Amino acid sequence: GLSGLNARLGQRDEALRLAASALARVQPIATSGVGLTKTYLPRALGWNGDTWRILAGQPGAPKDQQRADWAQAVGSYKKALSEWGKLAPSLSTFYATEIAALRKRLAESETHLN
């Protein structure tokens, strides 16, 4: 999404603003929605984690900032997986490939915190 693009371009503040805005917009829709709209929150949380992950990998960033960004990525990915777990099994099955990729990004991000 746009937050990831801004993160890649080194526009940290704009990337974080866009990611926060997306989460704020999607939360009420996902909470009150039905069917596929319920997937908006876990997907947005995963994309939020991706933004933090991209920021953490920016060359030249201070080590303490990178570590904090990795921690934010891990937290977002864990929240996303938790939200996936709350959905109907049919939705999790439909998005199994996406969820597996999310687990992989979580595992990779966790390695940077050890």
TORMARPA-880493 format. One record per atom (N, C-alpha, C): residue number from 1; residue in three letters; atom name; x, y, z. Coordinates in steps of 0.05 Angstrom, whole numbers, plus 5000, padded with zeros to 4 digits. Atoms other than C-alpha are relative to their C-alpha. Layout:
TORMARPA-880493
SITE	rolum	pake	zavo	east	north	up
SITE	NUM	ALA	CA	X	Y	Z
...
END
This chain:
TORMARPA-880493
SITE	rolum	pake	zavo	east	north	up
SITE	1	GLY	N	5016	4976	5000
SITE	1	GLY	CA	5000	5000	5000
SITE	1	GLY	C	5017	5025	5000
SITE	2	LEU	N	4987	4974	5001
SITE	2	LEU	CA	5017	5073	5002
SITE	2	LEU	C	5019	5003	5024
SITE	3	SER	N	4982	4997	4977
SITE	3	SER	CA	5047	5068	5072
SITE	3	SER	C	5026	4986	4995
SITE	4	GLY	N	4976	5015	5007
SITE	4	GLY	CA	5096	5015	5048
SITE	4	GLY	C	5017	5015	4980
SITE	5	LEU	N	4986	4984	5020
SITE	5	LEU	CA	5114	5057	4988
SITE	5	LEU	C	5015	5023	5012
SITE	6	ASN	N	4987	4978	4986
SITE	6	ASN	CA	5128	5117	5031
SITE	6	ASN	C	5023	4991	5018
SITE	7	ALA	N	4978	5011	4984
SITE	7	ALA	CA	5169	5074	5078
SITE	7	ALA	C	5025	4994	4983
SITE	8	ARG	N	4978	5006	5018
SITE	8	ARG	CA	5211	5050	5019
SITE	8	ARG	C	5014	5025	4990
SITE	9	LEU	N	4989	4975	5010
SITE	9	LEU	CA	5221	5122	4997
SITE	9	LEU	C	5014	5015	5023
SITE	10	GLY	N	4987	4986	4977
SITE	10	GLY	CA	5247	5140	5067
SITE	10	GLY	C	4983	5021	5012
SITE	11	GLN	N	5019	4980	4990
SITE	11	GLN	CA	5186	5182	5083
SITE	11	GLN	C	4986	4988	5025
SITE	12	ARG	N	5009	5014	4976
SITE	12	ARG	CA	5178	5154	5153
SITE	12	ARG	C	4974	5012	5011
SITE	13	ASP	N	5024	4988	4988
SITE	13	ASP	CA	5128	5204	5181
SITE	13	ASP	C	4975	4996	4984
SITE	14	GLU	N	5023	5004	5018
SITE	14	GLU	CA	5082	5199	5121
SITE	14	GLU	C	4992	4971	4999
SITE	15	ALA	N	5006	5029	4999
SITE	15	ALA	CA	5087	5123	5121
SITE	15	ALA	C	4984	4993	5025
SITE	16	LEU	N	5013	5007	4974
SITE	16	LEU	CA	5067	5119	5194
SITE	16	LEU	C	4972	5014	5001
SITE	17	ARG	N	5026	4986	5000
SITE	17	ARG	CA	5011	5171	5185
SITE	17	ARG	C	4980	4984	4983
SITE	18	LEU	N	5018	5015	5017
SITE	18	LEU	CA	4982	5131	5127
SITE	18	LEU	C	4992	4973	5012
SITE	19	ALA	N	5006	5026	4987
SITE	19	ALA	CA	4987	5065	5164
SITE	19	ALA	C	4980	5003	5023
SITE	20	ALA	N	5019	4995	4978
SITE	20	ALA	CA	4952	5094	5225
SITE	20	ALA	C	4973	5007	4990
SITE	21	SER	N	5026	4992	5012
SITE	21	SER	CA	4898	5125	5182
SITE	21	SER	C	4985	4976	4989
SITE	22	ALA	N	5013	5024	5011
SITE	22	ALA	CA	4884	5059	5147
SITE	22	ALA	C	4988	4983	5022
SITE	23	LEU	N	5010	5016	4978
SITE	23	LEU	CA	4877	5023	5213
SITE	23	LEU	C	4976	5013	5013
SITE	24	ALA	N	5023	4985	4988
SITE	24	ALA	CA	4831	5077	5241
SITE	24	ALA	C	4975	4997	4983
SITE	25	ARG	N	5023	5002	5018
SITE	25	ARG	CA	4787	5073	5180
SITE	25	ARG	C	4988	4972	4998
SITE	26	VAL	N	5009	5027	5005
SITE	26	VAL	CA	4783	4998	5175
SITE	26	VAL	C	4988	4988	5026
SITE	27	GLN	N	5009	5013	4976
SITE	27	GLN	CA	4770	4982	5248
SITE	27	GLN	C	4969	5000	5004
SITE	28	PRO	N	5029	5001	4997
SITE	28	PRO	CA	4697	5004	5251
SITE	28	PRO	C	4986	4983	4979
SITE	29	ILE	N	5012	5016	5022
SITE	29	ILE	CA	4682	4971	5184
SITE	29	ILE	C	5002	4971	5007
SITE	30	ALA	N	4996	5028	4994
SITE	30	ALA	CA	4712	4905	5205
SITE	30	ALA	C	4985	4991	5024
SITE	31	THR	N	5014	5007	4975
SITE	31	THR	CA	4681	4906	5274
SITE	31	THR	C	4970	4997	4996
SITE	32	SER	N	5029	5002	5004
SITE	32	SER	CA	4610	4918	5250
SITE	32	SER	C	4993	4985	4974
SITE	33	GLY	N	5005	5012	5026
SITE	33	GLY	CA	4617	4884	5182
SITE	33	GLY	C	4993	4970	5002
SITE	34	VAL	N	5006	5028	5003
SITE	34	VAL	CA	4599	4815	5157
SITE	34	VAL	C	5017	4989	4977
SITE	35	GLY	N	4986	5013	5022
SITE	35	GLY	CA	4634	4765	5112
SITE	35	GLY	C	5028	5011	4996
SITE	36	LEU	N	4973	4991	5007
SITE	36	LEU	CA	4696	4791	5077
SITE	36	LEU	C	5008	5025	5013
SITE	37	THR	N	4992	4975	4987
SITE	37	THR	CA	4693	4859	5111
SITE	37	THR	C	5014	4994	5027
SITE	38	LYS	N	4988	5007	4975
SITE	38	LYS	CA	4714	4823	5175
SITE	38	LYS	C	5030	4995	4996
SITE	39	THR	N	4972	5004	5005
SITE	39	THR	CA	4781	4808	5141
SITE	39	THR	C	5016	5026	4998
SITE	40	TYR	N	4986	4974	5003
SITE	40	TYR	CA	4797	4882	5134
SITE	40	TYR	C	5020	5005	5023
SITE	41	LEU	N	4983	4994	4978
SITE	41	LEU	CA	4826	4888	5204
SITE	41	LEU	C	5025	4983	5001
SITE	42	PRO	N	4975	5015	5000
SITE	42	PRO	CA	4874	4829	5203
SITE	42	PRO	C	5018	5006	4977
SITE	43	ARG	N	4984	4993	5024
SITE	43	ARG	CA	4896	4848	5133
SITE	43	ARG	C	5014	5027	5004
SITE	44	ALA	N	4989	4973	4995
SITE	44	ALA	CA	4907	4921	5153
SITE	44	ALA	C	5023	4998	5021
SITE	45	LEU	N	4979	5004	4979
SITE	45	LEU	CA	4946	4899	5215
SITE	45	LEU	C	5025	4988	4987
SITE	46	GLY	N	4977	5012	5014
SITE	46	GLY	CA	4990	4856	5170
SITE	46	GLY	C	5015	5020	4983
SITE	47	TRP	N	4987	4979	5016
SITE	47	TRP	CA	5003	4914	5123
SITE	47	TRP	C	5014	5020	5017
SITE	48	ASN	N	4987	4982	4981
SITE	48	ASN	CA	5018	4958	5183
SITE	48	ASN	C	5027	4988	5008
SITE	49	GLY	N	4975	5014	4993
SITE	49	GLY	CA	5070	4906	5204
SITE	49	GLY	C	5020	5002	4977
SITE	50	ASP	N	4983	4998	5023
SITE	50	ASP	CA	5098	4908	5134
SITE	50	ASP	C	5013	5028	4998
SITE	51	THR	N	4989	4973	5000
SITE	51	THR	CA	5107	4984	5139
SITE	51	THR	C	5022	5002	5020
SITE	52	TRP	N	4980	4999	4980
SITE	52	TRP	CA	5145	4977	5204
SITE	52	TRP	C	5025	4983	4992
SITE	53	ARG	N	4978	5018	5009
SITE	53	ARG	CA	5187	4920	5174
SITE	53	ARG	C	5017	5014	4979
SITE	54	ILE	N	4985	4984	5021
SITE	54	ILE	CA	5206	4964	5114
SITE	54	ILE	C	5017	5022	5014
SITE	55	LEU	N	4985	4979	4986
SITE	55	LEU	CA	5225	5021	5161
SITE	55	LEU	C	5023	4989	5015
SITE	56	ALA	N	4979	5013	4984
SITE	56	ALA	CA	5266	4974	5204
SITE	56	ALA	C	5024	4993	4982
SITE	57	GLY	N	4979	5007	5018
SITE	57	GLY	CA	5306	4954	5143
SITE	57	GLY	C	5013	5023	4985
SITE	58	GLN	N	4988	4977	5014
SITE	58	GLN	CA	5323	5024	5120
SITE	58	GLN	C	5029	5003	5007
SITE	59	PRO	N	4971	4996	4995
SITE	59	PRO	CA	5398	5033	5112
SITE	59	PRO	C	5005	5027	5014
SITE	60	GLY	N	4993	4975	4986
SITE	60	GLY	CA	5429	5084	5158
SITE	60	GLY	C	4984	5007	5024
SITE	61	ALA	N	5017	4994	4977
SITE	61	ALA	CA	5375	5082	5210
SITE	61	ALA	C	5016	4992	5026
SITE	62	PRO	N	4986	5007	4975
SITE	62	PRO	CA	5402	5082	5282
SITE	62	PRO	C	4991	4972	5009
SITE	63	LYS	N	5006	5028	4991
SITE	63	LYS	CA	5405	5012	5313
SITE	63	LYS	C	4977	4999	5019
SITE	64	ASP	N	5022	5001	4981
SITE	64	ASP	CA	5358	5030	5369
SITE	64	ASP	C	4973	5005	4986
SITE	65	GLN	N	5024	4995	5015
SITE	65	GLN	CA	5307	5057	5319
SITE	65	GLN	C	4992	4974	4984
SITE	66	GLN	N	5005	5025	5014
SITE	66	GLN	CA	5314	4993	5277
SITE	66	GLN	C	4987	4979	5018
SITE	67	ARG	N	5010	5020	4981
SITE	67	ARG	CA	5302	4950	5338
SITE	67	ARG	C	4971	5007	5008
SITE	68	ALA	N	5027	4991	4993
SITE	68	ALA	CA	5241	4991	5358
SITE	68	ALA	C	4981	4994	4977
SITE	69	ASP	N	5017	5005	5023
SITE	69	ASP	CA	5214	4985	5287
SITE	69	ASP	C	4994	4970	4997
SITE	70	TRP	N	5005	5029	5001
SITE	70	TRP	CA	5224	4910	5287
SITE	70	TRP	C	4980	4991	5021
SITE	71	ALA	N	5019	5007	4979
SITE	71	ALA	CA	5187	4906	5353
SITE	71	ALA	C	4972	5008	4992
SITE	72	GLN	N	5027	4991	5010
SITE	72	GLN	CA	5129	4946	5323
SITE	72	GLN	C	4990	4980	4979
SITE	73	ALA	N	5008	5019	5021
SITE	73	ALA	CA	5128	4899	5263
SITE	73	ALA	C	4990	4974	5013
SITE	74	VAL	N	5007	5025	4987
SITE	74	VAL	CA	5126	4838	5308
SITE	74	VAL	C	4973	5003	5014
SITE	75	GLY	N	5025	4995	4986
SITE	75	GLY	CA	5070	4868	5350
SITE	75	GLY	C	4976	5001	4980
SITE	76	SER	N	5022	4999	5020
SITE	76	SER	CA	5028	4884	5288
SITE	76	SER	C	4994	4973	4988
SITE	77	TYR	N	5005	5027	5011
SITE	77	TYR	CA	5038	4815	5259
SITE	77	TYR	C	4986	4982	5019
SITE	78	LYS	N	5014	5017	4980
SITE	78	LYS	CA	5018	4782	5324
SITE	78	LYS	C	4971	5008	5003
SITE	79	LYS	N	5027	4991	4999
SITE	79	LYS	CA	4956	4825	5328
SITE	79	LYS	C	4984	4990	4976
SITE	80	ALA	N	5013	5009	5025
SITE	80	ALA	CA	4939	4807	5256
SITE	80	ALA	C	4993	4971	5002
SITE	81	LEU	N	5005	5029	4997
SITE	81	LEU	CA	4946	4733	5270
SITE	81	LEU	C	4978	4995	5021
SITE	82	SER	N	5021	5003	4980
SITE	82	SER	CA	4903	4740	5332
SITE	82	SER	C	4973	5007	4988
SITE	83	GLU	N	5025	4993	5012
SITE	83	GLU	CA	4849	4775	5292
SITE	83	GLU	C	4991	4979	4979
SITE	84	TRP	N	5007	5021	5019
SITE	84	TRP	CA	4852	4721	5238
SITE	84	TRP	C	4988	4976	5016
SITE	85	GLY	N	5010	5022	4983
SITE	85	GLY	CA	4840	4670	5294
SITE	85	GLY	C	4972	5004	5010
SITE	86	LYS	N	5027	4995	4991
SITE	86	LYS	CA	4776	4704	5313
SITE	86	LYS	C	4978	4997	4978
SITE	87	LEU	N	5018	5002	5023
SITE	87	LEU	CA	4745	4696	5244
SITE	87	LEU	C	4990	4972	4995
SITE	88	ALA	N	5011	5026	5007
SITE	88	ALA	CA	4703	4640	5217
SITE	88	ALA	C	5021	4984	4985
SITE	89	PRO	N	4980	5017	5012
SITE	89	PRO	CA	4746	4581	5195
SITE	89	PRO	C	5000	5002	4969
SITE	90	SER	N	5001	4998	5029
SITE	90	SER	CA	4721	4589	5123
SITE	90	SER	C	5016	5024	4990
SITE	91	LEU	N	4985	4977	5008
SITE	91	LEU	CA	4752	4658	5119
SITE	91	LEU	C	5030	4995	5003
SITE	92	SER	N	4972	5006	4996
SITE	92	SER	CA	4818	4634	5148
SITE	92	SER	C	5010	4980	4978
SITE	93	THR	N	4993	5019	5021
SITE	93	THR	CA	4818	4577	5098
SITE	93	THR	C	5003	5014	4973
SITE	94	PHE	N	4999	4985	5025
SITE	94	PHE	CA	4804	4624	5040
SITE	94	PHE	C	5026	5017	4998
SITE	95	TYR	N	4976	4983	4999
SITE	95	TYR	CA	4863	4668	5062
SITE	95	TYR	C	5024	4985	5010
SITE	96	ALA	N	4978	5016	4989
SITE	96	ALA	CA	4909	4611	5082
SITE	96	ALA	C	5027	5008	4990
SITE	97	THR	N	4974	4992	5011
SITE	97	THR	CA	4965	4632	5035
SITE	97	THR	C	5009	5026	5012
SITE	98	GLU	N	4993	4974	4989
SITE	98	GLU	CA	4963	4703	5060
SITE	98	GLU	C	5008	4997	5030
SITE	99	ILE	N	4994	5004	4971
SITE	99	ILE	CA	4963	4680	5133
SITE	99	ILE	C	5027	4986	5003
SITE	100	ALA	N	4974	5014	4999
SITE	100	ALA	CA	5022	4633	5120
SITE	100	ALA	C	5022	5020	4994
SITE	101	ALA	N	4980	4979	5006
SITE	101	ALA	CA	5061	4691	5089
SITE	101	ALA	C	5003	5019	5024
SITE	102	LEU	N	4999	4983	4976
SITE	102	LEU	CA	5044	4733	5150
SITE	102	LEU	C	5016	4986	5022
SITE	103	ARG	N	4984	5015	4979
SITE	103	ARG	CA	5071	4679	5197
SITE	103	ARG	C	5029	5000	4993
SITE	104	LYS	N	4972	5000	5008
SITE	104	LYS	CA	5135	4677	5156
SITE	104	LYS	C	5012	5027	5005
SITE	105	ARG	N	4989	4973	4995
SITE	105	ARG	CA	5144	4753	5160
SITE	105	ARG	C	5003	5004	5030
SITE	106	LEU	N	4997	4998	4971
SITE	106	LEU	CA	5131	4749	5235
SITE	106	LEU	C	5025	4986	5010
SITE	107	ALA	N	4976	5015	4991
SITE	107	ALA	CA	5184	4695	5245
SITE	107	ALA	C	5025	5014	4992
SITE	108	GLU	N	4976	4986	5009
SITE	108	GLU	CA	5234	4734	5204
SITE	108	GLU	C	5005	5025	5017
SITE	109	SER	N	4997	4975	4984
SITE	109	SER	CA	5220	4798	5242
SITE	109	SER	C	5009	4994	5028
SITE	110	GLU	N	4992	5008	4973
SITE	110	GLU	CA	5228	4762	5309
SITE	110	GLU	C	5030	4994	5002
SITE	111	THR	N	4972	5006	4999
SITE	111	THR	CA	5298	4741	5290
SITE	111	THR	C	5017	5026	5004
SITE	112	HIS	N	4985	4975	4996
SITE	112	HIS	CA	5319	4814	5291
SITE	112	HIS	C	4998	5011	5028
SITE	113	LEU	N	5003	4991	4972
SITE	113	LEU	CA	5298	4821	5363
SITE	113	LEU	C	5017	4983	5019
SITE	114	ASN	N	4984	5019	4983
SITE	114	ASN	CA	5343	4764	5389
SITE	114	ASN	C	5029	5009	5001
END
